[in-house]
């Protein structure tokens, strides 16, 4: 039986919803990342949760997992072509978040970490 949605945004949130998926995707808009790089960029996420979120995004075709045949093994993640179709949504979420921070705190740099994503 096919799944039924009451409104199409449910389908979007099913794929990119939750606390971490959009954060992962925003980091990947800046290029390929190894799991350890993502973990460092997202200190609040557990290794288990990161692995789970990456698997789900890969299963949904949003990211590609690239395995290099070397010792020790090297794995990188990148946005798939389908994943890149989310860029305008991710940009809009970031822009809204920045405006919200300014509204709530006055100065975005008072609460935003120093990161390439916050320039």
C-alpha positions in Angstrom: 0.0 0.0 0.0 1.3 3.5 -0.9 1.8 6.0 1.8 -0.6 8.9 2.0 0.4 12.4 3.0 -2.0 15.1 4.2 0.3 17.8 2.9 3.4 17.6 0.8 5.7 19.2 3.4 5.3 15.9 5.3 7.3 14.2 2.5 10.0 16.8 2.8 10.2 16.5 6.6 10.2 12.7 6.4 13.5 13.0 4.4 15.3 16.0 6.0 13.4 16.4 9.3 14.8 16.1 12.8 17.5 17.9 14.6 20.6 16.9 12.6 19.9 16.2 8.9 19.7 19.8 7.7 22.9 20.6 9.7 24.7 17.7 8.0 23.4 18.8 4.6 24.5 22.4 5.1 28.0 21.2 5.9 28.0 19.1 2.8 27.1 22.1 0.6 30.7 23.2 1.4 32.2 20.0 -0.1 32.9 16.4 0.7 33.4 15.5 4.3 34.6 12.5 6.2 32.6 11.2 9.2 35.3 12.5 11.6 35.1 16.0 10.0 31.3 16.1 10.4 31.6 14.9 14.0 34.1 17.8 14.7 31.8 20.3 13.0 28.8 19.0 15.0 30.1 18.5 18.6 26.6 18.0 20.0 25.9 14.9 17.9 26.8 11.4 19.1 28.7 9.1 16.8 25.8 6.6 16.7 23.3 9.4 15.7 25.6 10.7 13.0 26.1 7.3 11.5 22.3 6.7 11.6 21.5 10.1 10.0 24.1 9.5 7.3 22.7 6.1 6.5 19.2 7.5 6.2 20.2 10.3 4.0 22.1 7.8 1.8 19.1 5.5 1.7 16.9 8.4 0.6 19.4 9.2 -2.2 20.3 12.7 -0.7 24.0 12.0 -0.2 26.6 9.7 -1.7 28.9 7.6 0.3 32.3 7.3 -1.4 34.6 4.5 -0.2 38.2 4.6 -1.2 40.0 1.3 -1.5 43.0 2.0 0.6 44.5 1.1 4.0 43.2 2.4 6.3 39.8 2.6 4.6 38.7 6.1 3.8 35.0 7.1 3.4 33.7 10.5 2.4 30.1 11.8 2.0 28.9 14.3 -0.6 25.6 15.7 -1.7 24.1 13.7 -4.6 22.7 15.4 -7.6 19.2 14.9 -5.9 20.6 16.3 -2.6 21.8 19.5 -4.4 18.1 20.1 -5.3 17.7 20.9 -1.6 20.2 23.8 -1.6 17.6 26.6 -2.0 15.6 25.1 1.0 18.8 24.9 3.1 19.8 28.4 2.2 16.3 29.7 3.1 16.4 27.8 6.5 19.8 29.4 7.2 18.6 32.9 6.3 15.5 32.5 8.4 17.5 31.2 11.3 19.9 34.2 11.1 17.0 36.6 11.2 15.4 34.8 14.1 18.7 34.9 16.0 18.9 38.7 15.4 15.3 39.2 16.5 15.8 37.2 19.7 19.4 38.1 20.6 20.1 41.3 18.7 23.6 40.2 17.6 24.0 36.9 15.7 27.7 36.7 16.7 26.7 36.6 20.4 25.2 33.1 19.9 26.6 31.7 16.7 29.7 29.6 16.8 32.7 30.9 14.7 32.3 28.6 11.7 32.6 28.8 7.9 28.9 28.4 7.7 28.3 31.6 9.7 30.3 34.0 7.6 
